[in-house]
Amino acid sequence: MSSRKELAGVRIDICSLREALHRIEDYVKSEGLHVVESVSMRTIVTAGEDGVVRQCLDEMDLVIPSDKEILLELGVTSRQWLDEAREHRFAYEALRTVARERHSIYLLTEKREQMDRLCQYMEESFGDYSGICGDAVWEECEGDTERIVNEINAVAPHMLLVMLPTPVQETFLAEHRKMLNIRLWFGVGTENPFAGRKTKPVGAIRKLLAHRKMKQQIQSSKEEI
């Protein structure tokens, strides 16, 4: 059974990997836009400081933690669930689920090197069944978000896979959600490698600092109650 909890004022969905993937399957087959995001500790911290990000997360269909530290703060002790978060299994399995069904996928990354690694990863993982129907690199569009939206809508993908930093990722969604002709927005941020494969994980020091900031945010949230 799934449950919705709150951490430092941010809603988080706690559910098994199987249930989360079932919801992904339903979303990509259903009409209308569904929004899913895999959030890191950095996202939690930013949401505590940015009302747009916090509201954006609150309005999403599914918010899954990508760091095991988030689960621990919420009292989740299942070794399987902690390992799945540590290995970023949800991001990988969700992408595999969509690719396996041959649904179309549009890629949006922050930098060109991220796009190159992502395309290589998908080719090695899914071969001719990767379903990529288009791509855009944020830094190469020079802030022309309407151009990105138009290019996405031109191919109307089943899934838009977004790898942008917080709060850019959530702000882009908040501003253009009503314009996007897609079925599933899947935001994974820039810190979330697919199960630790093909991309470099977040450095230990950066992760430690993010954990410390998240703890401070949680404490501040409790003091405000």
N, C-alpha and C positions, 0 to 999 in steps of 0.2 A: 504494500500500500504506500502511496505517496503522501507527503505532507509538505506544507508550506511553512517555512520558519523565517524569522527575521534576525539579521545580524547587523548591529550598528545602524539600524534603520533601513537596511536593504533586504528585500525579500529574496529568499533562496528556496528552491524546490529540492526536496530530498526524496529520491526515488531510486529504485534499482535500475541498473543499466538496461535490462530487458524492457522494463516499462517505458523508460525514456526513448528507446529505439522504436517501440510500438507507436509512440506519439509522433515521432519523426515520420514514420511511414504514413500515418493518418494525415499529418499536415501536408506532406508533399503531394498527396492524392486528392486533397480537398480544395475547393475553390476559395479564393480570398487569400490574404496575406497572413501568415503565421510567423511569429518572431521567437527565435531561440538563441540564447547566448550562453557560452561557457565562460564563466567569470573567474578571475584571479583575485588574489588579495589586493593587488593594485586597484582593480576595479572597485572593490569594496571601499577602499580608502578614498578614492576619487568621488564615489557616489556620496560619501559623507560630507564632502565639501562642495559638491556641484548638484544643485537641485534638478537640473535638466537630466543628468545621468541617472539620478535616483528615481525620478518619475518615469523615465524611459524603461528602466529595469522593472519597475512596478507594473507596467502595462504589457510586459512581454508574456508570451504563452508559457515559456519554460526557461528557467534560469538555473543552470547546473554549475556547481563549484568545480573548478579545475585544479585547485590546490587542496591537498589533504588537510592542511592547517585549518581551512574553513570548516571542514567537516568535524574536526576535533573540537573547534570552538562551539559547534552546535551540538556536541555531545554524541556524535556518531563514532562508534568504536569498532565497527565491523571491519576486520582485516581485509576482506575482499573489496569493500567499498573504498577503503583508504588506498589500497593498491591500485584500483581502477582510476582514482583521482590522480595519484602520483604518476601513473603511466599515461594519463590523458586518453584513456580508452574511449570515453564517450565521443570525443571529437573524431577519432579514427573510425569507430564503428558507425557513427552517424553518416560520415562521408561514404563509407563502404556500402551502407544500406542503400543510399541514393544512387551510387554508381552501379551497384549490382542490378538494380531495377531499370537501368539505362535511362534514368531521368537526366534532363539537361542541367548543367551546372555552369554558372558564370563566376569567375574569380575576380576578387578585388583585394589588392594588397597595397601596403604603404610604399614599398620600395621595389625596384626592378629585381634585385637579388633575391628577395622573398618570392617573387613571382617565378623566377627561374627555378628555385629550389622546389617550390610547390608543384610546378608542372612536371619536373623530373620525378618527384615523389609519386604523383598520380599516375604517371606513365609506367613507372616500375611496379606500382601496386595494383593498378587496374587495367593496364594495357589499352587496347582499343575500346574498352568499355568505360573509360573515365567520364565520358559525357560532357566534356568541356565544350561550351558553345560560344565563349567569348571571355575576354579579360580586360582589366584596366588597372593601371598603376597610379595611385593617388598623387605621388609627387611629380609625375609627368603631366598631370592634368592641370596643374597650376591653379588650383582652387576652383576650377570650372565644374562644380558639382552637377549642374544641369546637363552638361555634356555626358557625364558618367551615367546619370539617370536615363537619358535618351538612348544611350548605347545599350544599356541593360534592357530597357523596354522594347527595343527593336528586335531582340531575340526571345524575349519573354521566357526566361529560364524557369525551371521548376525550383531550383535552389540558387540563392546568391550566397556564396561563401566569402565572408568578409574577414580580412586580417588587417585591421587598423588599430592604432593605439587608443586607449581610453584617454580623454573623452571624445576624440574625433569620431570614433565609431558610433557611439550613442547619439552624438549631436547630428551626424549625417542621417541617421535613422529617424530621429525626431523631426527633422526638417523636411524629409522627403518620403516618409512612410506612406502617405496617401497617394503618392505619385507612382510608386513602384509596382510594376506589373509582374509580380513574382508570387510564388506560393509559399516559399520558405526562405526567410532571412536567417542565416546561420552565422553568428558572429563568434569568432574564436580569439580575437585580439592578436597581438604580435608576440606575446609571451607563451603562447600555448602550442607547443609542437605536437604533431600527431603521434601520440603514444611514444614520444621520444625518438621517433625514427626520422631520418633524413634532415632534420633541422636541429640546431644547437639548443640545449635547454637553458633556462635562465640561470645565471651565475649564482653560486651559493650565497655570496655576500648580498647581492641585490634582493634575493629572496628573503634573507634574514631581515633586511631593512624593511621590506614590504610587510613582513609578519609583524614587526615591531610597530609600524604605523597603524596596521589594522587593529592591533591590541589597544592602542591609544584611542582609536576611533570608537571601538566597542565600549571602552571605559567612559568616554565622553558622552556616548549615547545613553548609557545607564544613568549618568549623573543628571541628564536633562529630564529624565522621567520623574 
